[in-house]
Structures are given as structure tokens and as C-alpha cells.
């Protein structure tokens, strides 16, 4: 076999591995962004349930036992 053909084959294999890694990395980033969006939505829902609490609730807490 010609060395240039072997070199081209190895270069193509390396390129395919790099593309596979990049695709996996982007998929991980998309999953992470989705998780962050869900976390922010849950925090907003929790905040909305506390919005109707009277002012001063929870500010004077006696922790002595």
C-alpha cells in the first residue's frame, strides 16, 4: 500500500473520532442547558408559592432549645 493512502485513511479515522466526540459534547451541553432551565422553572414555582406569605414571616426565629 502507498504511504499516502495509509496516511489519508488514518486522517479520516481521526476526523471521524473528532466529529463523534464533538457531537457527544454538544449533546451533553444541550442536556445540561435543559436541566438548568428545569431548575430555574422549579425555583420560580417555589418562589410563587411564597409570594403570598405575610411580611416578616420567618425573620424572628428562636433556635434555643
Biopython code that builds the backbone (N, CA, C, O; Angstrom):
import numpy as np
from Bio.PDB.StructureBuilder import StructureBuilder

atoms = [
    (1, "UNK", "N", (0.834, -1.181, 0.000)),
    (1, "UNK", "CA", (0.000, 0.000, 0.000)),
    (1, "UNK", "C", (0.875, 1.240, 0.000)),
    (1, "UNK", "O", (1.973, 1.255, 0.556)),
    (2, "UNK", "N", (0.377, 2.238, -0.614)),
    (2, "UNK", "CA", (1.082, 3.518, -0.678)),
    (2, "UNK", "C", (0.966, 4.230, 0.674)),
    (2, "UNK", "O", (-0.093, 4.201, 1.300)),
    (3, "UNK", "N", (2.044, 4.863, 1.120)),
    (3, "UNK", "CA", (2.013, 5.526, 2.432)),
    (3, "UNK", "C", (1.037, 6.705, 2.452)),
    (3, "UNK", "O", (0.473, 7.015, 3.502)),
    (4, "UNK", "N", (0.832, 7.363, 1.318)),
    (4, "UNK", "CA", (-0.107, 8.479, 1.293)),
    (4, "UNK", "C", (-1.542, 7.983, 1.480)),
    (4, "UNK", "O", (-2.367, 8.676, 2.075)),
    (5, "UNK", "N", (-1.836, 6.788, 0.975)),
    (5, "UNK", "CA", (-3.160, 6.201, 1.153)),
    (5, "UNK", "C", (-3.384, 5.830, 2.621)),
    (5, "UNK", "O", (-4.467, 6.050, 3.163)),
    (6, "UNK", "N", (-2.371, 5.275, 3.249)),
    (6, "UNK", "CA", (-2.463, 4.928, 4.669)),
    (6, "UNK", "C", (-2.628, 6.199, 5.505)),
    (6, "UNK", "O", (-3.435, 6.250, 6.433)),
    (7, "UNK", "N", (-1.853, 7.209, 5.159)),
    (7, "UNK", "CA", (-1.935, 8.478, 5.875)),
    (7, "UNK", "C", (-3.326, 9.100, 5.732)),
    (7, "UNK", "O", (-3.872, 9.626, 6.702)),
    (8, "UNK", "N", (-3.896, 9.043, 4.537)),
    (8, "UNK", "CA", (-5.243, 9.577, 4.311)),
    (8, "UNK", "C", (-6.280, 8.801, 5.106)),
    (8, "UNK", "O", (-7.200, 9.392, 5.672)),
    (9, "UNK", "N", (-6.139, 7.497, 5.153)),
    (9, "UNK", "CA", (-7.071, 6.659, 5.914)),
    (9, "UNK", "C", (-7.008, 6.993, 7.404)),
    (9, "UNK", "O", (-8.042, 7.141, 8.055)),
    (10, "UNK", "N", (-5.792, 7.110, 7.941)),
    (10, "UNK", "CA", (-5.645, 7.446, 9.356)),
    (10, "UNK", "C", (-6.180, 8.840, 9.662)),
    (10, "UNK", "O", (-6.764, 9.061, 10.722)),
    (11, "UNK", "N", (-5.985, 9.775, 8.748)),
    (11, "UNK", "CA", (-6.522, 11.120, 8.920)),
    (11, "UNK", "C", (-8.044, 11.115, 8.926)),
    (11, "UNK", "O", (-8.671, 11.831, 9.706)),
    (12, "UNK", "N", (-8.633, 10.307, 8.056)),
    (12, "UNK", "CA", (-10.091, 10.203, 8.013)),
    (12, "UNK", "C", (-10.625, 9.585, 9.303)),
    (12, "UNK", "O", (-11.644, 10.033, 9.829)),
    (13, "UNK", "N", (-9.954, 8.575, 9.809)),
    (13, "UNK", "CA", (-10.376, 7.935, 11.055)),
    (13, "UNK", "C", (-10.298, 8.930, 12.219)),
    (13, "UNK", "O", (-11.201, 8.984, 13.055)),
    (14, "UNK", "N", (-9.237, 9.699, 12.268)),
    (14, "UNK", "CA", (-9.078, 10.701, 13.317)),
    (14, "UNK", "C", (-10.173, 11.751, 13.216)),
    (14, "UNK", "O", (-10.728, 12.168, 14.232)),
    (15, "UNK", "N", (-10.487, 12.178, 12.010)),
    (15, "UNK", "CA", (-11.558, 13.150, 11.798)),
    (15, "UNK", "C", (-12.906, 12.619, 12.248)),
    (15, "UNK", "O", (-13.699, 13.354, 12.836)),
    (16, "UNK", "N", (-13.172, 11.350, 11.978)),
    (16, "UNK", "CA", (-14.434, 10.746, 12.394)),
    (16, "UNK", "C", (-14.524, 10.693, 13.917)),
    (16, "UNK", "O", (-15.588, 10.943, 14.483)),
    (17, "UNK", "N", (-13.419, 10.370, 14.583)),
    (17, "UNK", "CA", (-13.405, 10.343, 16.046)),
    (17, "UNK", "C", (-13.647, 11.738, 16.615)),
    (17, "UNK", "O", (-14.372, 11.893, 17.597)),
    (18, "UNK", "N", (-13.045, 12.741, 16.006)),
    (18, "UNK", "CA", (-13.229, 14.110, 16.480)),
    (18, "UNK", "C", (-14.678, 14.546, 16.314)),
    (18, "UNK", "O", (-15.230, 15.199, 17.199)),
    (19, "UNK", "N", (-15.298, 14.196, 15.199)),
    (19, "UNK", "CA", (-16.704, 14.543, 14.977)),
    (19, "UNK", "C", (-17.607, 13.836, 15.979)),
    (19, "UNK", "O", (-18.553, 14.435, 16.488)),
    (20, "UNK", "N", (-17.327, 12.576, 16.264)),
    (20, "UNK", "CA", (-18.125, 11.828, 17.238)),
    (20, "UNK", "C", (-17.997, 12.456, 18.626)),
    (20, "UNK", "O", (-18.987, 12.586, 19.345)),
    (21, "UNK", "N", (-16.793, 12.840, 18.996)),
    (21, "UNK", "CA", (-16.577, 13.490, 20.292)),
    (21, "UNK", "C", (-17.296, 14.828, 20.357)),
    (21, "UNK", "O", (-17.919, 15.148, 21.370)),
    (22, "UNK", "N", (-17.217, 15.605, 19.298)),
    (22, "UNK", "CA", (-17.888, 16.917, 19.269)),
    (22, "UNK", "C", (-19.398, 16.753, 19.372)),
    (22, "UNK", "O", (-20.053, 17.527, 20.070)),
    (23, "UNK", "N", (-19.956, 15.766, 18.696)),
    (23, "UNK", "CA", (-21.398, 15.531, 18.769)),
    (23, "UNK", "C", (-21.810, 15.136, 20.178)),
    (23, "UNK", "O", (-22.828, 15.606, 20.687)),
    (24, "UNK", "N", (-21.026, 14.280, 20.804)),
    (24, "UNK", "CA", (-21.342, 13.857, 22.176)),
    (24, "UNK", "C", (-21.245, 15.031, 23.138)),
    (24, "UNK", "O", (-22.087, 15.183, 24.023)),
    (25, "UNK", "N", (-20.234, 15.852, 22.970)),
    (25, "UNK", "CA", (-20.040, 17.029, 23.823)),
    (25, "UNK", "C", (-21.208, 17.998, 23.670)),
    (25, "UNK", "O", (-21.703, 18.522, 24.668)),
    (26, "UNK", "N", (-21.650, 18.242, 22.458)),
    (26, "UNK", "CA", (-22.780, 19.144, 22.226)),
    (26, "UNK", "C", (-24.066, 18.571, 22.817)),
    (26, "UNK", "O", (-24.888, 19.320, 23.346)),
    (27, "UNK", "N", (-24.246, 17.283, 22.734)),
    (27, "UNK", "CA", (-25.426, 16.645, 23.321)),
    (27, "UNK", "C", (-25.411, 16.822, 24.843)),
    (27, "UNK", "O", (-26.455, 17.069, 25.446)),
    (28, "UNK", "N", (-24.240, 16.696, 25.462)),
    (28, "UNK", "CA", (-24.111, 16.899, 26.900)),
    (28, "UNK", "C", (-24.437, 18.338, 27.270)),
    (28, "UNK", "O", (-25.102, 18.583, 28.277)),
    (29, "UNK", "N", (-23.975, 19.295, 26.465)),
    (29, "UNK", "CA", (-24.263, 20.697, 26.735)),
    (29, "UNK", "C", (-25.751, 20.980, 26.617)),
    (29, "UNK", "O", (-26.301, 21.738, 27.416)),
    (30, "UNK", "N", (-26.408, 20.384, 25.636)),
    (30, "UNK", "CA", (-27.848, 20.578, 25.469)),
    (30, "UNK", "C", (-28.607, 19.988, 26.644)),
    (30, "UNK", "O", (-29.568, 20.591, 27.122)),
    (31, "UNK", "N", (-28.193, 18.817, 27.121)),
    (31, "UNK", "CA", (-28.836, 18.204, 28.277)),
    (31, "UNK", "C", (-28.644, 19.069, 29.521)),
    (31, "UNK", "O", (-29.559, 19.217, 30.331)),
    (32, "UNK", "N", (-27.466, 19.630, 29.663)),
    (32, "UNK", "CA", (-27.184, 20.475, 30.817)),
    (32, "UNK", "C", (-28.027, 21.747, 30.766)),
    (32, "UNK", "O", (-28.552, 22.177, 31.793)),
    (33, "UNK", "N", (-28.164, 22.347, 29.601)),
    (33, "UNK", "CA", (-28.983, 23.552, 29.467)),
    (33, "UNK", "C", (-30.436, 23.246, 29.796)),
    (33, "UNK", "O", (-31.121, 24.058, 30.418)),
    (34, "UNK", "N", (-30.899, 22.093, 29.387)),
    (34, "UNK", "CA", (-32.269, 21.688, 29.700)),
    (34, "UNK", "C", (-32.448, 21.521, 31.205)),
    (34, "UNK", "O", (-33.473, 21.927, 31.753)),
    (35, "UNK", "N", (-31.477, 20.938, 31.869)),
    (35, "UNK", "CA", (-31.550, 20.753, 33.321)),
    (35, "UNK", "C", (-31.555, 22.094, 34.046)),
    (35, "UNK", "O", (-32.278, 22.263, 35.028)),
    (36, "UNK", "N", (-30.770, 23.032, 33.582)),
    (36, "UNK", "CA", (-30.735, 24.357, 34.200)),
    (36, "UNK", "C", (-32.080, 25.050, 34.025)),
    (36, "UNK", "O", (-32.575, 25.690, 34.952)),
    (37, "UNK", "N", (-32.669, 24.926, 32.848)),
    (37, "UNK", "CA", (-33.975, 25.532, 32.604)),
    (37, "UNK", "C", (-35.033, 24.927, 33.525)),
    (37, "UNK", "O", (-35.886, 25.648, 34.040)),
    (38, "UNK", "N", (-34.987, 23.620, 33.736)),
    (38, "UNK", "CA", (-35.940, 22.965, 34.642)),
    (38, "UNK", "C", (-35.728, 23.434, 36.078)),
    (38, "UNK", "O", (-36.695, 23.641, 36.811)),
    (39, "UNK", "N", (-34.476, 23.602, 36.484)),
    (39, "UNK", "CA", (-34.174, 24.059, 37.835)),
    (39, "UNK", "C", (-34.694, 25.475, 38.056)),
    (39, "UNK", "O", (-35.270, 25.770, 39.103)),
    (40, "UNK", "N", (-34.495, 26.340, 37.086)),
    (40, "UNK", "CA", (-34.980, 27.717, 37.196)),
    (40, "UNK", "C", (-36.504, 27.742, 37.253)),
    (40, "UNK", "O", (-37.082, 28.518, 38.014)),
    (41, "UNK", "N", (-37.152, 26.909, 36.462)),
    (41, "UNK", "CA", (-38.615, 26.833, 36.479)),
    (41, "UNK", "C", (-39.115, 26.365, 37.845)),
    (41, "UNK", "O", (-40.083, 26.917, 38.368)),
    (42, "UNK", "N", (-38.473, 25.362, 38.423)),
    (42, "UNK", "CA", (-38.868, 24.868, 39.744)),
    (42, "UNK", "C", (-38.658, 25.942, 40.807)),
    (42, "UNK", "O", (-39.493, 26.096, 41.699)),
    (43, "UNK", "N", (-37.566, 26.680, 40.725)),
    (43, "UNK", "CA", (-37.313, 27.750, 41.687)),
    (43, "UNK", "C", (-38.372, 28.840, 41.562)),
    (43, "UNK", "O", (-38.823, 29.387, 42.569)),
    (44, "UNK", "N", (-38.768, 29.155, 40.343)),
    (44, "UNK", "CA", (-39.804, 30.165, 40.123)),
    (44, "UNK", "C", (-41.140, 29.702, 40.713)),
    (44, "UNK", "O", (-41.860, 30.503, 41.309)),
    (45, "UNK", "N", (-41.470, 28.443, 40.558)),
    (45, "UNK", "CA", (-42.713, 27.914, 41.121)),
    (45, "UNK", "C", (-42.680, 27.974, 42.648)),
    (45, "UNK", "O", (-43.683, 28.319, 43.272)),
    (46, "UNK", "N", (-41.536, 27.641, 43.255)),
    (46, "UNK", "CA", (-41.407, 27.728, 44.710)),
    (46, "UNK", "C", (-41.520, 29.164, 45.183)),
    (46, "UNK", "O", (-42.143, 29.436, 46.210)),
    (47, "UNK", "N", (-40.930, 30.071, 44.450)),
    (47, "UNK", "CA", (-40.996, 31.488, 44.808)),
    (47, "UNK", "C", (-42.431, 31.995, 44.718)),
    (47, "UNK", "O", (-42.866, 32.779, 45.562)),
    (48, "UNK", "N", (-43.162, 31.558, 43.710)),
    (48, "UNK", "CA", (-44.547, 31.985, 43.557)),
    (48, "UNK", "C", (-45.409, 31.519, 44.719)),
    (48, "UNK", "O", (-46.327, 32.231, 45.125)),
    (49, "UNK", "N", (-45.134, 30.348, 45.259)),
    (49, "UNK", "CA", (-45.920, 29.860, 46.394)),
    (49, "UNK", "C", (-45.603, 30.646, 47.666)),
    (49, "UNK", "O", (-46.433, 30.709, 48.573)),
    (50, "UNK", "N", (-44.429, 31.237, 47.744)),
    (50, "UNK", "CA", (-44.054, 32.040, 48.911)),
    (50, "UNK", "C", (-44.416, 33.512, 48.762)),
    (50, "UNK", "O", (-44.292, 34.275, 49.720)),
    (51, "UNK", "N", (-44.852, 33.916, 47.598)),
    (51, "UNK", "CA", (-45.154, 35.328, 47.358)),
    (51, "UNK", "C", (-46.338, 35.803, 48.186)),
    (51, "UNK", "O", (-46.431, 36.992, 48.491)),
    (52, "UNK", "N", (-47.242, 34.906, 48.556)),
    (52, "UNK", "CA", (-48.431, 35.291, 49.317)),
    (52, "UNK", "C", (-48.229, 35.249, 50.826)),
    (52, "UNK", "O", (-49.167, 35.534, 51.571)),
    (53, "UNK", "N", (-47.046, 34.907, 51.296)),
    (53, "UNK", "CA", (-46.762, 34.836, 52.726)),
    (53, "UNK", "C", (-46.656, 36.265, 53.260)),
    (53, "UNK", "O", (-46.103, 37.147, 52.603)),
    (54, "UNK", "N", (-47.194, 36.476, 54.456)),
    (54, "UNK", "CA", (-47.169, 37.807, 55.054)),
    (54, "UNK", "C", (-45.732, 38.265, 55.301)),
    (54, "UNK", "O", (-44.829, 37.451, 55.495)),
    (55, "UNK", "N", (-45.544, 39.568, 55.289)),
    (55, "UNK", "CA", (-44.218, 40.137, 55.517)),
    (55, "UNK", "C", (-43.756, 39.815, 56.930)),
    (55, "UNK", "O", (-44.558, 39.859, 57.862)),
    (56, "UNK", "N", (-42.496, 39.498, 57.103)),
    (56, "UNK", "CA", (-41.926, 39.236, 58.412)),
    (56, "UNK", "C", (-41.970, 37.785, 58.838)),
    (56, "UNK", "O", (-41.376, 37.432, 59.857)),
    (57, "UNK", "N", (-42.649, 36.938, 58.098)),
    (57, "UNK", "CA", (-42.716, 35.524, 58.452)),
    (57, "UNK", "C", (-41.327, 34.913, 58.289)),
    (57, "UNK", "O", (-40.710, 35.018, 57.229)),
    (58, "UNK", "N", (-40.848, 34.277, 59.346)),
    (58, "UNK", "CA", (-39.556, 33.599, 59.285)),
    (58, "UNK", "C", (-38.379, 34.475, 59.613)),
    (58, "UNK", "O", (-37.243, 34.000, 59.584)),
    (59, "UNK", "N", (-38.604, 35.755, 59.930)),
    (59, "UNK", "CA", (-37.463, 36.621, 60.223)),
    (59, "UNK", "C", (-36.998, 36.506, 61.664)),
    (59, "UNK", "O", (-35.809, 36.669, 61.939)),
    (60, "UNK", "N", (-37.920, 36.224, 62.601)),
    (60, "UNK", "CA", (-37.564, 36.097, 64.013)),
    (60, "UNK", "C", (-37.690, 34.657, 64.426)),
    (60, "UNK", "O", (-38.759, 34.210, 64.841)),
    (61, "UNK", "N", (-36.609, 33.934, 64.315)),
    (61, "UNK", "CA", (-36.629, 32.503, 64.615)),
    (61, "UNK", "C", (-35.826, 32.257, 65.886)),
    (61, "UNK", "O", (-34.652, 32.619, 65.965)),
    (62, "UNK", "N", (-36.456, 31.644, 66.872)),
    (62, "UNK", "CA", (-35.784, 31.331, 68.127)),
    (62, "UNK", "C", (-35.278, 29.897, 68.023)),
    (62, "UNK", "O", (-36.074, 28.961, 67.954)),
    (63, "UNK", "N", (-33.968, 29.720, 68.012)),
    (63, "UNK", "CA", (-33.384, 28.407, 67.844)),
    (63, "UNK", "C", (-32.852, 27.832, 69.153)),
    (63, "UNK", "O", (-32.250, 26.758, 69.156)),
    (64, "UNK", "N", (-33.067, 28.538, 70.271)),
    (64, "UNK", "CA", (-32.590, 27.999, 71.538)),
    (64, "UNK", "C", (-33.492, 26.846, 71.987)),
    (64, "UNK", "O", (-34.713, 26.904, 71.841)),
    (65, "UNK", "N", (-32.886, 25.828, 72.518)),
    (65, "UNK", "CA", (-33.686, 24.665, 72.893)),
    (65, "UNK", "C", (-33.653, 24.416, 74.368)),
    (65, "UNK", "O", (-34.278, 23.470, 74.849)),
]
sb = StructureBuilder()
sb.init_structure("model")
sb.init_model(0)
sb.init_chain("A")
sb.init_seg("    ")
for serial, (resi, resn, name, xyz) in enumerate(atoms, 1):
    if name == "N":
        sb.init_residue(resn, " ", resi, " ")
    sb.init_atom(name, np.array(xyz, "f"), 0.0, 1.0, " ", f" {name:<3s}", serial, name[0])
structure = sb.get_structure()
